[in-house]
Amino acid sequence: MHNLGNIMKQAKKMQEKMTRLQQELETKTVEAQAGGGMVKVVVNGKFEVVSLKIEKDVVNSDDVEMLQDLIAAAVNEGIRKAQEMSAAEMGKITGGLSIPGMGM
């Protein structure tokens, strides 16, 4: 029974660390770009777009589809980088274990 108590304490400590980490990730950001830097996006650890910058040279009313593609590519890359950042930070706490309900 003593072992179970220790396991519960360890689980509670890990959950507290995970909660703290999730709060920290909200303030961390990654930057991604597309079109050789013509479209740049910053995404936070909650996978939210914080900012989006589009160079004037890429804005062409005759080719809106290209701009849309560049924005989508930059946002998707930003989200992928934020997911990698989050997974790396979570891995530091969990030792690489995937714990249901404890991760992102």
Buried (B, 14 or more C-beta within 10 A) or exposed (E): EEEEEEEEEEEEEBBEBBEEBBEEBEEBBBBBBBBEEBBBBBBBBBBEBEEBEBEEEBEEEEEEEBBEBBBEBBBBBBBBBBBEBBBEBBEEBBEEEEBEEBBB
